[in-house]
Amino acid sequence: MGAFVPRSWMLSDAIEMLARAERLQRQAFRLTETRSARPCWEPPIDLLETEHEVVVFSALPGVDPAAISTTIEDGHLVILGERVLPPELRTATIHRLELPQGAFRRVVTLPPGRYDGVHRTSWNGCLVVTLRKLGR
């Protein structure tokens, strides 16, 4: 049996972590088709539930929260909007553009229950949607 070589093990773990991070990044900003067949991207989200509410954080840096549509449809939270460069930057030379641009749509399956409405705020580049639970 060969000798255990820590560097070889660490290198393979590092390569696997990089591959996993790359897969996650591709998944976070994957393109989808909307009902109108218009290509769009899906922002990454966090979904948390407490005793009294469900909170959804959606990473949308540079998007005005007032320009985002949020609705509840058949047990799903639907987040719609568009991320575009500010007018003064539309003629700029682009050296790197990693944040997705254009229309976005995210459909989030909500935990079973009834909610009193969609309350939106923004926090550190995220849209925060809070759904207060109605009595169970």
VMD Tcl script that draws the C-alpha trace (Angstrom):
set ca {
  {0.00 0.00 0.00}
  {1.36 3.42 -0.98}
  {2.28 6.13 1.46}
  {-0.36 8.75 2.27}
  {0.56 12.02 0.56}
  {-1.28 14.97 2.16}
  {-0.52 17.37 -0.70}
  {-2.13 15.08 -3.25}
  {-5.27 14.82 -1.11}
  {-5.39 18.59 -0.54}
  {-4.93 19.31 -4.24}
  {-7.76 16.99 -5.27}
  {-10.04 18.57 -2.63}
  {-9.15 22.05 -3.85}
  {-9.88 21.09 -7.48}
  {-13.21 19.55 -6.46}
  {-14.16 22.68 -4.48}
  {-13.38 24.90 -7.48}
  {-15.48 22.70 -9.77}
  {-18.35 22.77 -7.25}
  {-18.15 26.58 -6.98}
  {-18.23 26.89 -10.77}
  {-21.32 24.62 -10.97}
  {-23.06 26.67 -8.28}
  {-22.32 29.93 -10.09}
  {-23.75 28.53 -13.35}
  {-26.87 27.35 -11.49}
  {-27.32 30.67 -9.67}
  {-27.61 32.63 -12.89}
  {-29.06 30.04 -15.25}
  {-31.22 31.23 -18.09}
  {-34.87 30.21 -18.26}
  {-37.75 30.83 -20.62}
  {-40.79 32.78 -19.47}
  {-44.32 32.11 -20.65}
  {-43.75 34.59 -23.47}
  {-40.63 32.61 -24.51}
  {-38.50 35.66 -23.66}
  {-35.13 34.54 -22.29}
  {-34.47 35.58 -18.71}
  {-32.19 34.73 -15.81}
  {-32.99 33.56 -12.28}
  {-31.49 35.42 -9.32}
  {-30.26 33.25 -6.43}
  {-32.45 33.21 -3.33}
  {-32.44 32.21 0.32}
  {-35.75 31.01 1.80}
  {-36.13 31.07 5.58}
  {-39.11 30.32 7.80}
  {-39.79 31.37 11.36}
  {-42.79 30.70 13.54}
  {-44.61 33.80 12.22}
  {-43.25 34.48 8.72}
  {-41.47 33.30 5.62}
  {-38.62 35.49 4.37}
  {-37.09 35.32 0.89}
  {-33.80 37.08 0.12}
  {-33.11 37.52 -3.59}
  {-29.70 38.79 -4.74}
  {-30.51 41.69 -7.08}
  {-27.68 44.23 -6.86}
  {-28.31 47.35 -8.90}
  {-32.04 46.72 -9.31}
  {-34.52 49.29 -7.99}
  {-36.87 47.39 -5.63}
  {-39.76 49.60 -6.79}
  {-39.33 48.20 -10.32}
  {-39.68 44.57 -9.19}
  {-42.99 42.73 -9.33}
  {-43.71 40.20 -6.56}
  {-46.89 38.13 -6.43}
  {-48.14 34.91 -4.89}
  {-49.56 32.48 -7.45}
  {-50.74 28.96 -6.58}
  {-48.38 28.52 -3.61}
  {-45.41 30.16 -5.35}
  {-43.76 33.53 -4.91}
  {-43.08 35.01 -8.36}
  {-40.37 37.68 -8.63}
  {-40.13 39.57 -11.95}
  {-38.06 42.47 -13.15}
  {-35.18 43.63 -15.27}
  {-31.59 44.57 -14.55}
  {-30.14 47.10 -16.98}
  {-27.07 49.27 -17.03}
  {-27.69 52.88 -16.01}
  {-28.17 55.13 -19.07}
  {-24.85 56.93 -18.51}
  {-22.96 53.60 -18.75}
  {-24.69 52.14 -21.82}
  {-22.04 53.53 -24.17}
  {-19.10 52.57 -21.92}
  {-16.48 50.10 -23.06}
  {-17.15 46.85 -21.22}
  {-14.04 45.07 -19.98}
  {-15.88 42.55 -17.82}
  {-19.60 42.00 -17.22}
  {-20.38 39.20 -14.76}
  {-23.63 40.40 -13.22}
  {-26.53 39.26 -15.39}
  {-28.40 41.87 -17.37}
  {-31.90 41.85 -18.81}
  {-35.16 40.33 -17.69}
  {-35.25 38.05 -14.66}
  {-37.93 35.77 -13.27}
  {-37.76 33.58 -10.19}
  {-40.51 31.26 -9.02}
  {-40.10 30.12 -5.41}
  {-42.19 27.29 -4.00}
  {-43.49 28.46 -0.62}
  {-43.99 26.28 2.45}
  {-47.65 25.20 2.76}
  {-49.84 27.79 4.46}
  {-51.65 31.07 3.99}
  {-50.00 34.47 3.94}
  {-51.37 37.99 4.44}
  {-49.53 39.56 1.51}
  {-46.17 40.41 0.07}
  {-44.05 42.96 1.99}
  {-40.85 44.09 0.26}
  {-37.74 45.90 1.42}
  {-34.16 46.01 0.24}
  {-31.07 45.18 2.24}
  {-27.43 45.16 1.11}
  {-28.21 44.50 -2.56}
  {-30.95 41.99 -1.83}
  {-34.67 42.21 -2.29}
  {-36.22 40.99 0.96}
  {-39.75 39.63 0.68}
  {-41.54 38.94 3.96}
  {-44.75 36.91 4.05}
  {-46.54 36.97 7.40}
  {-48.26 33.67 8.15}
  {-51.97 33.68 8.82}
  {-53.27 31.56 11.74}
  {-52.87 27.85 11.28}
}
mol new
graphics top color blue
foreach p $ca { graphics top sphere $p radius 0.5 }
foreach p [lrange $ca 0 end-1] q [lrange $ca 1 end] { graphics top cylinder $p $q radius 0.2 }
display resetview
